[in-house]
């Protein structure tokens, strides 16, 4: 099945172990590193873009990429490219300075896309 | 007018009738698919909203603990303490089919199952806030994984709903009216042809009779 890492060859589902990455500021990712996620510190948007490309290239074993909202807001085109592909899942998380509401925005835009209008109110 | 493009023959009429039937059936099926997808989508959206709020709260709490820890400890110490993680996570992905949308389902395995084993440092030289931060991080992690799953499902389903909705609309407002109009056009044209043939025959009969019998 194309699009799913580790399942592209042979019969049936060959599922290999996949990884989770976190892209964010240095002091944001350091905590995630301790719980066993792959930490990818990026201090600028350009750097984050580079890291994101690296993590999402063909045959990558990263199934989930968490990205700090602060960096994600300038990487929207890159993130939207993966919206329709089953893997990887790129999820925005709030940074150190609290949430920017981008995650909820993504939810609203998905609803708008599906329903044609925002039915969640507010 | 759309009807002008078709040749008004019985064969085309039959063909168009078949297509109209298929279009109607497809429309019904797609409509059902859209409705069911929408129902499930809204459930997913609700779940996503709850999870997102929980994750954001959890992370904010964890970050604030981390902030305190980093202000108590020197940056070098903090970095050193977290330099080599003891915990590692391996992710397992399965694919679930929801109304022909393939959504991922994650399950994960951690290397250390004992929750007290996650601290990669000795307790002597670090502050308690760091333990707090890691503890909160580990707790929110499960929700984060679920969030990833739900959010991806939501995006994929949104895409599928959009596609299905377009198809339903195209069938309902373009295909089906066009086909019905063409069918109507052909039926009328055929009836007209039949009428003119009948009139012609009557006229011919009249002429023939007149010729044969001098019949008025």
Interface residues (C-beta under 8 A of the other chain):
Chain A: X1 X4 X5 X6 X7 X13 X15 X17 X18 X19 X20 X27 X28 X30 X31 X32 X33 X34 X35 X36 X37 X63 X64 X66 X83 X84 X86 X87 X89 X91 X93 X94 X95 X96 X98 X99 X103 X104 X106 X107 X110 X111 X113 X114 X115 X116 X120
Chain B: X38 X41 X45 X48 X49 X52 X55 X56 X59 X60 X62 X63 X66 X67 X70 X78 X79 X82 X85 X87 X88 X89 X90 X91 X92 X93 X94 X95 X102 X103 X104 X106 X110 X111 X118 X119 X120 X133 X134 X137 X138 X141 X144 X145 X147 X148 X149 X151 X152 X154 X155 X156 X157 X158 X159 X161 X162 X165
